[in-house]
């Protein structure tokens, strides 16, 4: 199954929090480290990925209420 990036963050903890939200809805996801921000004092940049079949559900769950 293919994975697609639904969010990119400047902090890994933020991606992990979003991953927990998706897990509550039984949506498999993974956090991928991207970039070298941690070495420059910016934290660890990360991407949150889901299976392509869950892309739109994940985007809806992670969107802010103002986006609806």
GUVOVEX-442082 format. One line per 2 residues: number of its first residue (from 1); their letters; for each residue x, y, z of N, C-alpha, C. Coordinates in pm, whole numbers, plus 50000, padded with zeros to 5 digits. Layout:
<pts>
NUM> a> X/Y/Z/X/Y/Z/X/Y/Z; ...
</pts>
This chain:
<pts>
1> xx> 50084/49882/50000/50000/50000/50000/50089/50124/50000; 50046/50225/49929/50125/50349/49916/50095/50445/50031
3> xx> 50197/50522/50068/50184/50625/50171/50187/50762/50103; 50117/50858/50162/50116/50995/50112/50131/51091/50230
5> xx> 50205/51197/50211/50225/51296/50317/50103/51388/50324; 50047/51400/50445/49932/51488/50464/49969/51614/50543
7> xx> 50076/51609/50618/50122/51727/50694/50273/51724/50709; 50332/51842/50710/50474/51858/50742/50481/51956/50858
9> xx> 50566/51927/50956/50575/52011/51075/50720/52048/51102; 50737/52150/51184/50871/52192/51225/50914/52123/51354
11> xx> 50822/52046/51413/50852/51977/51539/50795/51835/51534; 50878/51740/51563/50835/51599/51560/50720/51574/51656
13> xx> 50721/51637/51774/50615/51615/51872/50479/51651/51814; 50475/51753/51729/50349/51795/51667/50297/51686/51573
15> xx> 50385/51627/51495/50347/51518/51405/50301/51396/51486; 50367/51369/51597/50328/51256/51681/50191/51279/51745
17> xx> 50159/51402/51780/50027/51435/51834/49920/51411/51728; 49945/51456/51606/49849/51432/51498/49834/51282/51472
19> xx> 49943/51208/51485/49940/51063/51467/49847/50999/51571; 49849/51048/51694/49761/50996/51799/49615/51025/51768
21> xx> 49588/51142/51711/49451/51175/51673/49400/51077/51568; 49484/51050/51469/49444/50956/51364/49428/50815/51419
23> xx> 49513/50776/51513/49503/50642/51572/49370/50625/51646; 49319/50731/51704/49191/50724/51773/49077/50690/51677
25> xx> 49097/50715/51549/48998/50683/51445/49042/50562/51362; 49137/50486/51414/49188/50366/51347/49243/50392/51207
27> xx> 49310/50506/51192/49374/50539/51066/49524/50518/51084; 49581/50421/51014/49725/50396/51025/49805/50516/50971
29> xx> 49910/50551/51041/49996/50661/50997/50138/50636/51043; 50229/50714/50987/50368/50707/51030/50428/50846/51025
31> xx> 50529/50867/51111/50600/50993/51118/50739/50971/51059; 50777/51056/50966/50905/51047/50899/50987/51173/50932
33> xx> 51110/51155/50978/51198/51269/51002/51245/51325/50868; 51237/51457/50855/51284/51525/50734/51371/51643/50775
35> xx> 51476/51665/50706/51559/51781/50735/51652/51762/50852; 51733/51863/50873/51835/51859/50977/51816/51972/51077
37> xx> 51693/52016/51097/51665/52128/51186/51716/52109/51327; 51716/51985/51376/51760/51958/51512/51905/52001/51534
39> xx> 51985/51995/51431/52125/52031/51443/52145/52182/51446; 52043/52257/51409/52053/52402/51408/51964/52466/51514
41> xx> 51922/52385/51613/51844/52436/51723/51699/52463/51690; 51647/52408/51580/51510/52434/51540/51416/52320/51573
43> xx> 51463/52214/51633/51381/52096/51656/51390/52003/51537; 51325/51890/51548/51332/51791/51443/51211/51804/51352
45> xx> 51232/51838/51226/51124/51851/51129/51073/51712/51093; 50941/51701/51070/50883/51571/51043/50767/51582/50945
47> xx> 50735/51468/50884/50620/51459/50795/50529/51349/50848; 50399/51372/50839/50301/51273/50879/50243/51211/50753
49> xx> 50248/51079/50744/50199/51010/50626/50088/50912/50662; 49996/50894/50569/49888/50797/50582/49878/50718/50453
51> xx> 49806/50607/50457/49781/50532/50334/49696/50619/50241; 49718/50604/50113/49647/50688/50016/49495/50677/50030
53> xx> 49445/50561/50066/49299/50545/50078/49242/50625/50195; 49326/50665/50291/49281/50743/50407/49314/50891/50398
55> xx> 49366/50934/50285/49414/51072/50271/49308/51176/50305; 49191/51168/50246/49091/51272/50264/49031/51270/50404
57> xx> 49014/51153/50460/48964/51143/50598/49064/51206/50695; 49192/51175/50675/49296/51231/50762/49302/51383/50749
59> xx> 49295/51433/50627/49298/51578/50607/49180/51646/50675; 49064/51585/50668/48946/51641/50733/48962/51641/50885
61> xx> 49009/51531/50941/49027/51521/51086/49132/51619/51138; 49234/51646/51058/49344/51733/51103/49324/51879/51066
63> xx> 49218/51911/50993/49196/52050/50954/49136/52130/51070; 49156/52259/51064/49101/52345/51169/48953/52373/51137
65> xx> 48872/52404/51238/48730/52429/51215/48706/52542/51115; 48795/52637/51107/48778/52750/51013/48787/52705/50868
67> xx> 48851/52589/50844/48867/52539/50708/48741/52472/50656; 48645/52443/50742/48525/52368/50700/48423/52460/50642
</pts>
